[in-house]
């Protein structure tokens, strides 16, 4: 079972789950370790399961997939859970993508994209690759017509940085990897990781996408 990706599925439709299990496990690299139909049941188990990627369907009983992601993200922050969240849906929209990312999901995959995209996205999430670039997130916010407004917590965060820390922070937020930022600025990677971790703890976010969207909507200039 070395290097097998541990996946969980939350879906009210057992037939869809059964079909996805066949598709995912046919890769030989993925094992379905959790199958839950009810969001409440998952919330009780989540922090005790070692899951690499959790597939959360948008249509659930009692709450939406986005709402469940929001609750799971709070657990992730409080308990240090590192599970990546993928929202699955029959149909997609810019609004669904935005809401899912704000709630703490790392990606959205729709039914019409097919099993290949589902598997490729799952692999990508497991390898910790970001699915949305900073400019794509800015475009998403613009397309939805969302206004920027001052965010006091973001302001406190930015003001806490010295000039060099602000430069490192900005480069990561703009989508550069910690390894590349460390190399380009001749600084240890662990220092940058601690800086980003401290920032995410202050803003109470669990993903880089949440952090980026928070900065975009605050209107703060990182230049």
C-alpha positions as CSV (number, residue, x, y, z in Angstrom):
1,X,0.0,0.0,0.0
2,X,3.1,2.3,-0.2
3,X,2.4,5.5,-2.1
4,X,-1.3,4.6,-2.5
5,X,-3.5,7.7,-2.4
6,X,-6.1,7.4,0.3
7,X,-9.4,8.9,-0.8
8,X,-12.7,9.5,0.8
9,X,-16.1,10.2,-0.9
10,X,-19.1,12.0,0.6
11,X,-22.0,11.5,-1.8
12,X,-25.7,11.0,-1.1
13,X,-26.0,8.7,-4.2
14,X,-24.5,5.3,-3.4
15,X,-24.6,4.3,-7.1
16,X,-22.3,7.3,-8.0
17,X,-20.0,6.4,-5.2
18,X,-19.8,2.8,-6.4
19,X,-19.0,3.9,-10.0
20,X,-16.3,6.3,-8.8
21,X,-14.8,3.6,-6.6
22,X,-14.4,1.4,-9.7
23,X,-12.9,4.2,-11.7
24,X,-10.5,5.4,-9.0
25,X,-9.3,2.0,-7.8
26,X,-8.7,0.8,-11.4
27,X,-5.7,3.1,-11.5
28,X,-3.9,0.9,-9.0
29,X,-2.8,4.1,-7.2
30,X,-5.9,5.0,-5.3
31,X,-7.7,3.3,-2.4
32,X,-11.2,4.3,-1.2
33,X,-10.9,4.3,2.6
34,X,-14.0,6.2,3.5
35,X,-17.5,6.2,1.9
36,X,-20.1,8.4,3.7
37,X,-23.5,9.4,2.6
38,X,-24.4,11.8,5.4
39,X,-22.3,15.0,6.1
40,X,-23.0,14.7,9.8
41,X,-21.4,11.3,9.9
42,X,-18.3,12.6,8.2
43,X,-17.9,15.5,10.6
44,X,-17.8,13.0,13.5
45,X,-15.1,10.9,11.8
46,X,-13.0,13.4,9.8
47,X,-10.2,14.2,12.1
48,X,-9.6,10.5,12.9
49,X,-9.2,9.3,9.3
50,X,-6.0,9.5,7.4
51,X,-7.3,10.7,4.1
52,X,-5.2,12.4,1.4
53,X,-8.0,13.7,-0.7
54,X,-11.7,13.9,0.1
55,X,-14.3,14.2,-2.7
56,X,-17.3,16.2,-1.5
57,X,-20.4,16.2,-3.7
58,X,-22.2,19.5,-3.9
59,X,-25.6,17.9,-3.5
60,X,-25.8,16.4,-0.1
61,X,-28.6,15.8,2.5
62,X,-29.0,18.6,5.0
63,X,-26.3,20.9,3.6
64,X,-24.4,21.6,0.4
65,X,-20.9,20.4,-0.4
66,X,-19.6,23.9,0.0
67,X,-21.2,24.2,3.5
68,X,-19.6,20.9,4.4
69,X,-16.2,22.1,3.2
70,X,-16.5,25.2,5.4
71,X,-17.1,23.0,8.4
72,X,-14.3,20.6,7.5
73,X,-11.9,23.5,7.0
74,X,-12.6,24.7,10.6
75,X,-11.6,21.2,11.8
76,X,-8.5,21.2,9.5
77,X,-7.4,24.5,11.1
78,X,-8.2,23.4,14.7
79,X,-6.8,19.9,14.5
80,X,-4.0,20.3,11.9
81,X,-5.7,17.9,9.4
82,X,-4.0,18.1,6.0
83,X,-6.6,16.4,3.8
84,X,-7.2,18.1,0.5
85,X,-10.8,18.9,-0.4
86,X,-12.3,18.5,-3.9
87,X,-15.9,19.5,-4.6
88,X,-17.7,17.4,-7.3
89,X,-20.8,18.6,-9.0
90,X,-23.1,17.8,-11.9
91,X,-22.6,21.3,-13.3
92,X,-20.1,24.0,-12.7
93,X,-20.2,27.8,-12.6
94,X,-17.9,30.7,-11.6
95,X,-19.9,31.2,-8.5
96,X,-19.6,27.6,-7.4
97,X,-15.8,27.7,-7.9
98,X,-15.5,30.9,-5.9
99,X,-17.7,29.7,-3.1
100,X,-15.9,26.3,-2.9
101,X,-12.5,27.9,-2.8
102,X,-13.5,30.5,-0.2
103,X,-14.9,27.6,1.9
104,X,-11.6,25.8,1.8
105,X,-11.9,23.4,-1.2
106,X,-8.8,23.0,-3.3
107,X,-10.5,22.2,-6.6
108,X,-13.9,21.8,-8.3
109,X,-14.5,19.0,-10.8
110,X,-17.8,18.6,-12.7
111,X,-19.4,15.5,-14.1
112,X,-19.1,16.7,-17.7
113,X,-15.3,16.9,-17.3
114,X,-15.2,13.1,-17.1
115,X,-13.2,10.5,-15.1
116,X,-9.9,11.4,-16.6
117,X,-10.0,15.0,-15.3
118,X,-11.2,13.7,-11.9
119,X,-8.2,11.4,-11.6
120,X,-5.7,13.9,-12.9
121,X,-7.0,16.5,-10.5
122,X,-6.9,14.0,-7.6
123,X,-3.3,13.2,-8.4
124,X,-2.4,16.9,-8.6
125,X,-4.1,17.6,-5.3
126,X,-2.2,14.7,-3.6
127,X,1.1,16.2,-4.9
128,X,0.1,19.6,-3.3
129,X,-0.1,21.4,-6.6
130,X,-2.3,24.5,-6.7
131,X,-5.1,24.3,-9.2
132,X,-5.8,28.0,-9.6
133,X,-3.2,30.6,-10.5
134,X,-3.3,34.0,-8.8
135,X,-4.3,35.8,-12.0
136,X,-7.1,33.3,-12.5
137,X,-8.4,34.0,-9.0
138,X,-8.3,37.8,-9.7
139,X,-10.2,37.2,-12.9
140,X,-12.8,35.1,-11.1
141,X,-13.4,37.8,-8.5
142,X,-13.7,40.4,-11.4
143,X,-16.1,38.2,-13.4
144,X,-18.4,37.8,-10.4
145,X,-18.4,41.6,-9.9
146,X,-17.2,41.3,-6.3
147,X,-16.0,44.6,-4.8
148,X,-12.8,45.0,-2.8
149,X,-13.1,46.3,0.7
150,X,-10.7,47.0,3.5
151,X,-9.9,44.0,5.7
152,X,-8.6,45.0,9.1
153,X,-7.0,41.6,9.8
154,X,-5.2,41.7,6.5
155,X,-4.0,45.2,7.3
156,X,-2.6,44.1,10.7
157,X,-0.9,41.2,9.0
158,X,0.8,43.3,6.3
159,X,1.8,45.9,8.8
160,X,3.5,43.2,10.9
161,X,6.0,42.4,8.2
162,X,9.3,44.1,7.7
163,X,10.2,45.0,4.1
164,X,11.9,41.7,3.3
165,X,9.2,39.6,4.9
166,X,6.6,41.5,2.8
167,X,8.6,40.7,-0.3
168,X,8.7,37.0,0.5
169,X,5.1,36.9,1.4
170,X,4.1,38.7,-1.8
171,X,6.0,36.3,-4.0
172,X,4.4,33.3,-2.5
173,X,0.9,34.8,-2.7
174,X,1.5,35.7,-6.3
175,X,1.9,32.0,-7.0
176,X,5.6,31.3,-6.8
177,X,6.7,28.1,-5.0
178,X,8.4,28.4,-1.6
179,X,11.5,26.6,-3.1
180,X,11.8,29.1,-5.9
181,X,11.3,32.1,-3.6
182,X,13.9,30.7,-1.2
183,X,16.4,30.3,-4.0
184,X,15.8,33.7,-5.6
185,X,16.1,35.5,-2.3
186,X,18.9,33.4,-0.7
187,X,16.8,32.5,2.3
188,X,16.0,29.2,4.0
189,X,12.7,27.6,2.9
190,X,11.7,26.9,6.5
191,X,11.7,30.6,7.2
192,X,9.2,31.3,4.3
193,X,7.0,28.3,5.4
194,X,6.9,29.7,8.9
195,X,6.0,33.1,7.6
196,X,3.1,31.7,5.5
197,X,1.9,29.5,8.3
198,X,1.8,32.4,10.7
199,X,-0.1,34.4,8.1
200,X,-2.7,31.7,7.5
201,X,-3.2,31.2,11.3
202,X,-3.9,34.9,11.7
203,X,-6.4,34.9,8.9
204,X,-7.8,31.6,9.9
205,X,-7.5,30.0,6.5
206,X,-6.3,26.5,5.5
207,X,-5.4,26.9,1.8
208,X,-3.2,29.1,-0.3
209,X,-6.3,29.8,-2.4
210,X,-8.2,31.1,0.6
211,X,-5.2,33.3,1.4
212,X,-5.0,34.7,-2.1
213,X,-8.7,35.4,-2.4
214,X,-8.6,37.2,1.0
215,X,-5.7,39.4,-0.2
216,X,-7.4,40.1,-3.6
217,X,-10.6,41.1,-2.0
218,X,-8.9,43.3,0.6
219,X,-7.5,45.5,-2.2
220,X,-4.1,45.5,-0.4
221,X,-1.1,46.4,-2.6
222,X,1.7,43.9,-2.2
223,X,4.1,45.6,-4.5
